[in-house]
Amino acid sequence: MKAEIIAVGTELLLGQIVNTNAQYLAQECAGLGIDVYFQTVVGDNEARLKESLQIAKNRADIIICTGGLGPTQDDLTKDVLSAFTGLPLSIHQPSLDKIAALFQSRGVPMVESNARQALILEGSTPLANDTGLAVGVALTHGGTHYILLPGPPKEMKPMFDRYAKPWIRSLSAGEKPLYSKMLKFAGIGESNLEHRLLDLIQAQADPTIAPYAKEGEVMIRLTTRAESEEAGLGKLSQVENEIRSRVGEYLFAEEDVNLEHVVVRLLTEKGLTLSAAESCTGGLLSELVTMIPGSSQVFKGGVVCYTNEVKHGILNVPMTLLEGEGAPGAISAEAAVALADNVRALMKTDLAVAITGVAGPSSSEDKPVGLVYIGISAHNEPSFAEKLQLSGGREMIRLRAAKSALYHLWRKLKR
């Protein structure tokens, strides 16, 4: 089946809110074996939303709308779909009871307009909202399937995952079940990964191979249909084994977790501790690590050594290494190793990582923007540094440097 995503809201058109819903839904549809060929953003305007529905109906089997289900007059999505299909709206009593009970528990009167959030179309399936008030809608009419979801991601995502996905799967009743597997890579860019797997991607039929990228990580989703889970996993493993034989050294996870999560998990499993010295990343790596639950058991702390005064005064890197004629400079392999060694000694950890480089927008020490050195220090093992030449703007370089450091930590831990 083909799907189109329609995000409703003038605030999206004005750039006041980033359309993260479309990204989430596109990825979820891919996992369901549904192709998303078009994404539309339309403001809170009845005529333009109706026009968008007509265009989508002519080219998609499933139309997924987000936004416009609230209590105010500009929340038009259900009204427009009602007019578009000719199906009347009615109150879904369990949803209205839930809304009324919430207002009663807060001790405030319920404004009559809030009842709009309990409306559904005749003959539709209500989609419960476990984290908000507006009930969603799943409907088949005139050979097209419609799904209406709330705009706030904290409401939209659980509604889609818990209720819309099973409804979509029911549309394929009688077909073979869908099975998928996720492979996540780091230390290799999307274009390089695709180049190494290009013949597999071009020849794909069943299973399908779908690559996705975000900064510092690349994901491949393998999907197939089969009579049973055993048969499905067998088909997926054949393709996975071929992928592993080509790029297995970059494969860090077989589930939807990020690189920092895997690093923290490995540190925990091995009973090791970590510290960090960060110059150009300004504490970004430490932030990524400490966002992971349980990281306090393995991450002792870090030093943001943005200036040479701090590199020397706090982490005891010799000024003769940092400055002066013939000195390697703060942006060098020597400095990265010294920072890693000294922060490990200061924090008394098993491992340490250091990042020093030029994030931009201008060069430093006559060294180009994007030049970064990652230093790794481990107890009773030789320290080493990795040289990188990263591209992008300042924030992009900082993020890529932090993710690269995590990748080299992961490789160290795997060995």
C-alpha positions in Angstrom: 0.0 0.0 0.0 1.0 3.6 -0.5 0.5 6.3 2.1 0.5 10.1 2.2 1.1 12.1 5.4 -0.8 15.4 5.8 0.4 17.6 8.7 -2.3 20.2 9.5 -1.4 23.5 11.2 -0.6 27.0 10.2 2.2 27.0 12.8 4.0 24.4 10.7 3.9 26.5 7.6 5.2 29.5 9.5 8.1 27.5 10.8 7.1 28.0 14.5 7.0 24.2 15.0 9.2 21.6 13.3 7.3 18.8 11.7 8.7 15.8 13.6 5.5 13.9 13.2 6.0 13.3 9.5 9.5 11.9 10.2 8.2 9.5 12.8 5.2 8.4 10.7 7.4 7.9 7.6 9.7 5.6 9.5 6.9 3.7 11.1 5.2 3.2 7.7 8.4 1.8 6.3 8.5 -0.7 9.1 4.9 -1.7 8.2 5.9 -2.2 4.5 4.0 0.9 3.4 5.5 3.3 0.9 5.2 7.0 1.7 5.6 8.8 -1.6 4.3 12.2 -0.6 4.1 14.4 2.5 2.0 17.5 2.7 1.8 20.4 5.1 -1.4 22.5 5.0 -2.6 25.4 7.2 -5.8 25.6 9.3 -7.9 26.4 6.2 -11.0 24.4 5.3 -10.7 24.8 1.5 -7.0 24.0 1.3 -7.3 21.0 3.6 -10.1 19.6 1.5 -8.1 20.1 -1.6 -5.1 18.3 0.0 -7.4 15.4 0.9 -8.6 15.2 -2.7 -5.1 15.2 -4.1 -4.0 12.5 -1.6 -7.0 10.3 -2.4 -6.0 10.2 -6.0 -2.5 8.9 -5.3 -2.6 7.0 -1.9 -4.3 4.1 -0.3 -3.8 5.4 3.2 -4.0 9.1 4.2 -2.6 9.9 7.7 -3.4 13.3 9.1 -1.9 14.8 12.2 -3.1 17.9 13.9 -6.4 19.8 14.0 -8.3 17.6 16.5 -8.4 20.1 19.4 -11.3 22.1 20.9 -10.8 25.4 19.1 -12.5 26.7 16.0 -9.3 26.4 13.9 -9.1 22.6 14.7 -10.9 21.6 11.4 -9.6 18.2 10.5 -12.6 16.1 11.5 -15.0 18.6 10.2 -13.3 18.7 6.8 -13.1 15.0 6.5 -16.8 14.8 7.4 -17.6 17.2 4.6 -15.2 15.4 2.2 -16.7 12.0 2.8 -20.3 13.0 3.5 -20.2 11.1 6.8 -21.7 12.9 9.8 -19.9 13.5 13.1 -21.2 12.2 16.4 -20.0 12.2 20.0 -18.0 9.1 21.1 -19.4 8.9 24.6 -16.5 7.1 26.3 -14.1 9.8 25.1 -16.5 12.6 26.3 -16.8 10.9 29.7 -13.0 10.8 30.0 -12.7 14.5 29.1 -15.5 15.4 31.6 -13.9 13.3 34.4 -10.5 15.0 33.8 -12.0 18.5 34.2 -13.9 17.4 37.3 -10.8 16.0 38.9 -9.1 19.4 38.4 -12.1 21.1 39.9 -12.7 23.4 36.9 -15.7 23.6 34.7 -15.5 22.0 31.2 -15.9 24.5 28.4 -18.5 23.2 25.9 -16.1 23.4 23.0 -14.0 20.6 24.6 -16.7 18.2 23.5 -15.4 18.6 20.0 -12.4 16.5 21.0 -14.8 13.5 21.4 -16.2 13.7 17.9 -15.8 10.7 15.5 -17.1 10.1 12.0 -20.0 7.7 11.4 -18.7 4.1 10.9 -15.1 4.9 12.0 -13.0 3.2 14.6 -12.1 5.5 17.5 -8.4 5.6 18.5 -8.0 6.1 22.2 -5.8 9.0 23.4 -3.9 7.6 26.4 -1.9 10.8 26.9 -4.3 13.5 26.0 -8.0 14.3 25.3 -8.7 14.3 21.5 -9.9 10.9 20.3 -8.3 9.8 17.0 -10.2 8.3 14.0 -9.5 5.3 11.7 -11.9 5.1 8.7 -12.3 3.2 5.4 -14.4 5.0 2.9 -14.6 4.8 -0.9 -11.7 2.5 -1.1 -9.4 4.9 0.8 -8.2 4.5 4.4 -8.0 7.6 6.7 -6.3 8.0 10.0 -6.6 11.1 12.0 -4.1 11.7 14.8 -3.5 14.6 17.2 -0.7 17.0 16.6 1.3 17.0 19.8 4.0 14.2 19.4 3.5 13.0 23.0 -0.1 12.2 22.1 0.4 11.2 18.4 3.1 8.6 18.9 1.5 6.4 21.5 -1.9 6.6 19.6 -0.3 5.5 16.4 1.8 2.8 18.0 -0.9 1.3 20.2 -4.0 1.7 18.1 -3.4 2.9 14.5 -0.7 0.3 13.7 -2.9 -2.7 14.7 -5.7 -1.2 12.6 -3.4 -0.8 9.6 -2.2 -4.4 10.0 -5.9 -5.6 10.0 -6.2 -4.1 6.5 -3.8 -6.8 5.4 -5.7 -9.6 7.0 -5.1 -12.8 4.9 -1.7 -11.6 3.7 1.5 -13.0 5.1 2.6 -11.3 8.3 5.4 -8.6 8.1 8.7 -9.1 9.8 11.5 -6.6 10.1 14.9 -6.1 11.6 17.0 -3.0 12.3 20.7 -2.7 11.9 22.5 0.4 13.2 25.9 1.6 12.1 28.5 4.2 13.1 31.9 5.3 11.9 30.7 5.2 8.3 28.6 7.7 6.3 25.3 7.0 4.6 26.8 7.4 1.1 29.8 5.1 1.9 27.5 2.5 3.4 25.1 2.6 0.4 28.1 2.3 -2.0 29.2 -0.9 -0.3 25.7 -2.3 -0.4 24.6 -0.8 -3.7 24.2 -4.0 -5.6 22.0 -5.5 -2.8 19.9 -2.3 -2.6 19.4 -2.2 -6.4 18.5 -5.9 -6.6 16.3 -5.9 -3.6 12.9 -7.5 -3.9 12.2 -9.6 -0.8 13.5 -8.8 1.8 13.5 -5.0 1.2 16.5 -2.9 2.4 15.7 0.6 3.5 18.6 2.9 4.7 18.0 5.9 6.9 20.6 8.4 8.3 20.9 10.8 11.2 24.0 12.6 12.3 26.7 10.1 13.4 24.6 7.0 12.8 23.0 5.1 9.9 20.2 2.7 10.1 19.1 -0.1 7.8 15.7 -1.7 8.1 15.2 -5.1 6.6 11.6 -6.2 5.9 9.9 -9.3 4.6 6.6 -11.2 4.5 6.5 -14.8 5.5 4.1 -17.5 6.7 5.8 -17.7 10.1 8.3 -15.8 12.3 10.8 -18.6 11.8 10.5 -18.3 8.0 10.6 -14.5 8.2 13.7 -14.4 10.3 15.4 -17.0 8.1 14.9 -14.8 5.0 16.1 -11.7 6.9 19.2 -13.5 8.2 20.4 -14.3 4.7 20.5 -10.6 3.7 21.9 -9.6 7.1 24.8 -12.1 6.9 25.7 -10.6 3.5 25.6 -7.1 4.9 27.7 -8.2 7.9 30.3 -9.6 5.6 30.8 -6.2 4.0 30.3 -3.6 6.7 30.0 -5.6 10.0 32.9 -3.7 11.6 30.6 -0.7 11.8 27.5 -2.5 13.1 26.9 -1.5 16.7 23.3 -2.6 17.3 20.5 -4.7 16.1 17.8 -2.7 17.7 16.7 1.0 17.8 19.1 2.3 20.3 21.7 5.1 19.8 25.4 4.8 20.1 25.8 6.3 23.5 23.3 3.8 24.9 25.4 0.9 23.6 28.6 2.5 25.0 27.0 2.9 28.4 25.7 -0.7 28.3 29.1 -2.1 27.4 30.8 -0.1 30.1 28.3 -1.4 32.6 28.7 -5.1 31.4 32.4 -4.8 31.7 32.4 -3.0 35.0 34.5 -0.1 33.6 34.4 3.6 34.3 34.8 6.5 31.9 35.8 10.2 32.0 36.1 12.9 29.3 38.1 16.0 28.4 36.3 18.1 25.8 37.5 21.2 24.0 35.7 21.9 20.8 32.6 19.9 21.8 32.1 21.9 24.9 30.6 19.1 27.0 28.4 17.6 24.3 29.8 14.1 24.6 29.2 14.2 28.4 25.7 15.4 27.8 25.0 12.5 25.4 26.3 9.9 27.8 24.5 11.3 30.9 21.2 11.3 29.1 21.3 7.5 29.3 19.7 6.0 32.4 22.3 4.3 34.6 25.2 6.3 33.2 26.1 7.5 36.7 27.4 4.0 37.4 30.0 4.2 34.7 30.6 7.9 33.9 32.5 9.8 36.6 32.7 13.2 35.0 34.3 15.4 32.5 36.3 18.6 32.0 35.4 21.2 29.4 38.9 22.4 28.6 38.0 25.1 26.0 41.1 27.2 26.6 44.8 26.4 26.8 44.8 27.8 30.4 42.3 25.1 31.4 44.1 22.4 29.4 47.3 23.3 31.3 46.0 24.5 34.7 43.4 21.7 35.3 44.6 18.8 33.1 48.4 19.5 33.3 49.1 19.5 29.6 52.5 21.1 29.2 52.4 24.6 27.7 55.4 23.6 25.6 53.1 21.1 23.9 50.2 23.6 23.5 52.0 26.8 22.4 55.3 28.2 21.1 57.5 27.6 18.1 57.6 24.0 17.1 54.8 23.0 19.4 52.2 20.5 18.0 49.5 22.8 19.4 46.2 22.3 21.2 44.7 20.8 18.0 47.0 17.8 17.6 47.3 14.1 18.2 49.8 14.8 21.0 47.4 17.1 22.8 44.4 14.7 22.4 46.5 11.9 24.0 47.8 14.1 26.8 44.2 15.3 27.6 42.9 11.7 27.6 45.7 10.4 29.8 45.5 13.3 32.3 41.7 13.4 32.7 41.8 9.6 33.3 44.4 10.1 36.0 42.4 13.1 37.5 39.1 11.2 37.6 40.7 7.8 38.4 38.8 6.0 35.6 39.5 2.9 33.6 38.9 4.7 30.3 39.0 8.3 29.1 38.2 10.1 25.9 39.4 13.5 24.7 38.2 15.7 21.9 40.1 18.7 20.5 39.6 20.4 17.2 38.3 23.3 15.1 34.5 23.6 15.1 34.5 26.9 13.2 33.4 29.1 11.7 37.1 30.2 11.4 40.3 28.3 11.5 42.5 28.1 14.6 46.3 27.6 14.9 46.3 27.8 11.1 44.4 24.5 11.0 41.3 24.1 9.0 37.7 24.0 10.2 36.6 20.5 10.8 40.0 19.1 11.9 39.4 17.1 15.0 41.5 14.7 17.1 40.0 12.0 19.3 42.2 10.7 22.1 41.6 7.4 23.9 43.3 6.4 27.1 42.9 3.0 28.9 44.5 1.6 32.0 47.6 -0.5 31.2 47.2 0.0 27.4 48.9 2.3 24.9 47.0 5.6 24.4 46.2 6.6 20.8 44.6 9.4 18.8 42.4 9.4 15.7 42.5 12.2 13.2 39.2 13.3 11.6 38.4 15.9 8.9 34.7 16.7 9.4 32.4 18.8 7.3 29.4 20.9 8.0 28.6 24.0 10.2 29.8 24.5 13.7 27.0 22.6 15.4 27.3 19.8 12.9 31.0 19.4 13.5 30.5 19.4 17.2 27.9 16.6 17.0 29.9 14.6 14.5 33.0 14.8 16.7 31.1 13.6 19.8 29.6 10.7 17.9 33.0 9.8 16.4 34.4 9.7 19.9 31.6 7.4 21.0 32.3 5.2 17.9 36.0 4.8 18.8 35.1 4.1 22.4 32.7 1.4 21.2 35.4 -0.2 19.1 37.8 -0.1 22.0 35.2 -1.7 24.3 34.3 -4.4 21.7 38.0 -5.4 21.4 
